[in-house]
Amino acid sequence: MLSLDAFSINQSYLHRILLNSVAPRPIAFVSTIDDEGRPNLAPFSFFNAFGVNPGTLIFSPARRGRNNTTKHTYQNLRQVPEAVVNVVTYSMVQQVSLASTDFPKGVNEFEKAGFTPLESLKVKPFRVAESPVQYECRVRQIIPTGQGGGAANLVICSILKVHIDESVLDENNEIDPDKMDLVGRMGGNYYVRADQNARFIVPKPLHSIGIGIDALPPAIRFSKYLTGNDLGRLGNIAALPDQDLINRWKANSGLQEMISNNPTLFYDNIRALLDEGKTAEALSRLMAALL
Ligand SMILES: Cc1cc2nc3c(=O)[nH]c(=O)nc-3n(C[C@H](O)[C@H](O)[C@H](O)COP(=O)(O)O)c2cc1C
């Protein structure tokens, strides 16, 4: 491991490490307005949602590392503590990137980047019509983490209103990830598109309490063929399989043969069962073959 002291390494290196390792990040496309009523639009990926009571979003227009100046978004929020946080989809991403240009103060990024301003209902800043989910927010608090270049300004927002384009909803009014087609920010010039190739399913371990990896028999737990993901799925089972099931698999001599003649094939079969959600069968076959 390369272990670095966060206070003594070069800040721009720490910034790159963060951008590449705390990733992918959601992107807030933030609309604000200054005290002269001039709109501003800029993306921020130091951003997330933090709760629902009240609905809370936080993003950070940081101080610039190179000259310790503040962003227009931050300056506007100090004057008019309201924002619209718009989500960013694949179809918007090139224009969003254009809107991140360091245009002079007062330049309207809606015009520069070709987005359509929509009036908000509760706050002064405009919504972005092209974004399928728009949060009208009041700023509760701004917390600067420092006064030097690169310091964060945590903008804590309460959501007053949420607008959802019906085209991204399913028949139950839930957001359909395929219809949303969100993008996330990574390090360098990399983005990620949350489409079917990027997404996968991990069932929530909520309906029952899993036995845990520590409760798996050592021959399984320390098998060089099983990965952490395999063990995570096996440890999520509610109880070890009963002996009858294991005995039935033991009676099937094919299993013992396969594990000694072709362990790779045996474990591939186990993994296929785990992929299908047949955890009890996978674990009983493992126990029959190994114990
Ligand atoms: C996808 C993306 C994410 C960004 N995230 C941040 C961020 O979290 N914090 C930040 O200070 N700048 C971030 N930037 C850079 C700002 O968007 C950029 O400095 C912009 O000019 C700020 O605009 P403003 O001065 O009008 O507020 C990001 C840029 C892009 C393209």
The ligand as an SDF file (V2000), in Angstrom:
LIG
                    3D

 31 33  0  0  0  0  0  0  0  0999 V2000
  -19.2770   17.1790  -14.3110 C   0  0  0  0  0  0  0  0  0  0  0  0
  -18.5980   18.2810  -13.5700 C   0  0  0  0  0  0  0  0  0  0  0  0
  -18.5830   18.2770  -12.1810 C   0  0  0  0  0  0  0  0  0  0  0  0
  -18.0050   19.3210  -11.4750 C   0  0  0  0  0  0  0  0  0  0  0  0
  -18.0200   19.2840  -10.1130 N   0  0  0  0  0  0  0  0  0  0  0  0
  -17.5240   20.3220   -9.4080 C   0  0  0  0  0  0  0  0  0  0  0  0
  -17.6260   20.3310   -7.9850 C   0  0  0  0  0  0  0  0  0  0  0  0
  -18.1660   19.4260   -7.3600 O   0  0  0  0  0  0  0  0  0  0  0  0
  -17.1370   21.4060   -7.3200 N   0  0  0  0  0  0  0  0  0  0  0  0
  -16.5720   22.4600   -7.9860 C   0  0  0  0  0  0  0  0  0  0  0  0
  -16.1690   23.4120   -7.3260 O   0  0  0  0  0  0  0  0  0  0  0  0
  -16.4640   22.4770   -9.3280 N   0  0  0  0  0  0  0  0  0  0  0  0
  -16.9510   21.4480  -10.0460 C   0  0  0  0  0  0  0  0  0  0  0  0
  -16.8960   21.4730  -11.4120 N   0  0  0  0  0  0  0  0  0  0  0  0
  -16.3620   22.6620  -12.0840 C   0  0  0  0  0  0  0  0  0  0  0  0
  -17.4020   23.7860  -12.1060 C   0  0  0  0  0  0  0  0  0  0  0  0
  -18.5480   23.3610  -12.8170 O   0  0  0  0  0  0  0  0  0  0  0  0
  -16.8020   25.0030  -12.8100 C   0  0  0  0  0  0  0  0  0  0  0  0
  -15.7860   25.5390  -11.9870 O   0  0  0  0  0  0  0  0  0  0  0  0
  -17.8020   26.0750  -13.1430 C   0  0  0  0  0  0  0  0  0  0  0  0
  -17.1890   27.0650  -13.9610 O   0  0  0  0  0  0  0  0  0  0  0  0
  -18.3690   26.7890  -11.9340 C   0  0  0  0  0  0  0  0  0  0  0  0
  -19.2990   27.6920  -12.3990 O   0  0  0  0  0  0  0  0  0  0  0  0
  -19.7310   28.9970  -11.6470 P   0  0  0  0  0  0  0  0  0  0  0  0
  -18.4840   29.8480  -11.4270 O   0  0  0  0  0  0  0  0  0  0  0  0
  -20.6860   29.6440  -12.6090 O   0  0  0  0  0  0  0  0  0  0  0  0
  -20.3620   28.5940  -10.3640 O   0  0  0  0  0  0  0  0  0  0  0  0
  -17.4150   20.4210  -12.1670 C   0  0  0  0  0  0  0  0  0  0  0  0
  -17.3990   20.4100  -13.5660 C   0  0  0  0  0  0  0  0  0  0  0  0
  -17.9790   19.3520  -14.2600 C   0  0  0  0  0  0  0  0  0  0  0  0
  -17.9700   19.3610  -15.7640 C   0  0  0  0  0  0  0  0  0  0  0  0
  1  2  1  0
  2  3  1  0
  2 30  2  0
  3  4  2  0
  4  5  1  0
  4 28  1  0
  5  6  2  0
  6  7  1  0
  6 13  1  0
  7  8  2  0
  7  9  1  0
  9 10  1  0
 10 11  2  0
 10 12  1  0
 12 13  2  0
 13 14  1  0
 14 15  1  0
 14 28  1  0
 15 16  1  0
 16 17  1  0
 16 18  1  0
 18 19  1  0
 18 20  1  0
 20 21  1  0
 20 22  1  0
 22 23  1  0
 23 24  1  0
 24 25  2  0
 24 26  1  0
 24 27  1  0
 28 29  2  0
 29 30  1  0
 30 31  1  0
M  END
$$$$
